Amino acid sequence: MSSTVLVLLFLWLSSALGLLVPQHYCDNHFRYASNDGNRTYIGVFTAPETRSRSLNINLNWQVTFEMQGRRNMFVSPLVPYPSSEEAAVNIKNGEPAQVWVHFINITNELPKLTSLNLNGQELCHSAPYRLRKTRVTVKHHMYITKTRTRIVPTTEVYPQLYSIE
């Protein structure tokens, strides 16, 4: 068998093995999911359940992901899940708030969730990568009232690039 055939066989087997999903310690509040028959990937975040009877619900999300090596943008802004309207209805009906991100240009490894904060409280944290990495933090603010629903469009993306030897 020629070396070209062996290389092609190796590349085919590597692609058939699937996507590397990094370990995170946030099972109660985060899950990876796929769309479009496993062609695109998303991350869905769920707030803790609350028994609040407040007429106003204010949610400030902050999420940090890392990828190994230097990367261009790999995470979309945070947005309400499954949509702004459905999220507001779900929250008003007592279900936990949810937001999601779309992972961009992912080929062999999903971004690693390293931090999830809601209203300044850290819900979970995973150890960051030790070697060269790219870190991105995204934020989203949701404000919901019982009489009127408004989700404030203040999604922000703060790319923080780190190259650590």
C-alpha positions in Angstrom: 0.0 0.0 0.0 1.4 3.4 -0.9 2.1 6.1 1.7 -0.5 8.4 -0.1 -3.2 5.7 0.5 -2.2 5.3 4.1 -2.4 9.1 4.7 -5.8 9.3 3.1 -7.0 6.4 5.1 -5.7 8.0 8.3 -7.5 11.3 7.5 -10.7 9.5 6.7 -10.6 7.5 9.9 -9.8 10.7 11.9 -12.8 12.5 10.5 -15.0 9.5 11.1 -14.1 9.3 14.8 -16.2 12.5 15.5 -15.9 15.6 17.5 -13.9 16.0 20.7 -16.3 17.3 23.5 -14.2 18.8 26.4 -15.0 18.0 30.0 -16.9 20.6 31.9 -18.4 20.6 35.4 -21.6 22.3 34.7 -24.1 19.5 33.9 -26.9 21.2 35.8 -26.7 24.4 33.8 -25.0 23.6 30.5 -25.2 21.1 27.6 -23.7 20.8 24.2 -26.2 20.1 21.4 -26.1 19.7 17.6 -28.3 21.2 14.8 -28.7 20.3 11.2 -27.8 16.7 11.5 -24.6 17.2 13.5 -23.3 19.9 11.0 -23.5 22.7 13.5 -23.1 22.8 17.3 -24.6 24.9 20.0 -24.3 25.3 23.8 -27.5 25.8 25.9 -27.4 27.4 29.3 -30.2 27.0 31.9 -30.6 29.2 35.0 -31.3 27.6 38.4 -35.0 27.3 39.2 -36.3 30.1 41.4 -39.5 30.5 43.4 -39.5 34.3 42.9 -42.9 36.0 42.9 -41.3 39.2 41.8 -42.9 41.1 39.0 -39.5 41.9 37.5 -36.9 39.4 36.5 -33.4 40.6 35.8 -30.8 38.2 34.4 -27.2 39.1 33.6 -25.4 36.2 32.0 -21.6 35.9 31.5 -20.0 32.9 29.9 -16.4 32.2 29.1 -15.1 29.6 26.6 -11.6 28.6 25.6 -10.1 26.9 22.6 -6.6 25.4 22.4 -4.2 27.5 20.3 -4.8 30.8 18.5 -8.3 31.0 16.9 -10.5 33.5 15.3 -13.9 34.1 16.8 -15.5 30.7 17.6 -18.6 31.7 19.6 -21.7 33.7 18.6 -23.3 36.2 20.9 -25.6 34.8 23.7 -29.2 34.9 22.8 -32.5 33.7 24.5 -33.3 30.1 23.9 -35.2 29.0 21.9 -36.2 32.5 20.9 -36.8 35.8 22.7 -40.5 35.4 22.6 -40.6 31.8 23.7 -38.0 32.4 26.4 -40.1 35.2 27.9 -43.3 33.0 27.9 -41.4 30.1 29.4 -40.0 32.3 32.2 -43.4 33.8 32.9 -44.8 30.3 33.2 -42.3 29.5 35.9 -39.7 27.6 33.8 -36.0 28.4 34.1 -34.5 31.0 31.8 -32.3 29.7 29.0 -29.8 31.2 26.6 -27.6 29.7 23.9 -24.5 30.2 21.7 -23.7 28.9 18.3 -20.2 27.5 17.9 -18.6 28.9 14.7 -16.1 27.1 12.4 -15.8 24.0 14.6 -14.0 21.1 12.9 -12.6 18.7 15.5 -13.1 20.1 19.0 -15.9 22.1 20.7 -14.9 25.1 22.9 -14.4 24.3 26.5 -16.8 26.1 29.0 -14.6 27.5 31.8 -17.0 29.8 33.6 -20.7 30.5 33.9 -22.0 33.4 35.9 -25.5 34.6 36.4 -26.2 37.9 38.2 -22.7 38.0 39.5 -22.9 34.5 41.0 -20.6 31.8 39.6 -22.7 28.7 38.8 -19.8 26.6 37.6 -16.1 26.7 36.8 -13.7 24.4 34.9 -9.9 24.6 34.9 -8.6 26.6 32.0 -6.3 25.1 29.4 -2.6 25.4 30.4 -0.9 25.9 27.1 -1.6 28.4 24.3 -5.3 29.2 24.2 -7.9 31.7 23.0 -10.5 32.8 25.5 -13.8 34.5 24.7 -16.3 35.9 27.1 -19.9 36.7 26.0 -22.6 38.5 28.0 -26.4 38.9 27.8 -28.9 40.9 29.8 -32.6 39.8 30.0 -35.2 41.9 31.7 -38.8 40.5 32.0 -41.8 41.9 33.8 -45.1 40.0 34.5 -47.1 42.7 32.8 -44.9 43.5 29.8 -42.2 41.4 28.4 -38.9 42.9 27.2 -35.7 41.2 26.7 -33.0 43.8 26.5 -30.7 43.3 23.5 -27.4 43.9 25.3 -25.5 40.9 24.0 -21.8 41.7 24.1 -18.8 39.7 23.0 -15.5 40.4 24.6 -12.7 38.5 22.9 -9.8 38.0 25.2 -6.9 36.5 23.3 -4.2 34.7 25.4 -1.1 33.1 24.0 0.6 31.3 26.9 3.7 29.2 26.3 
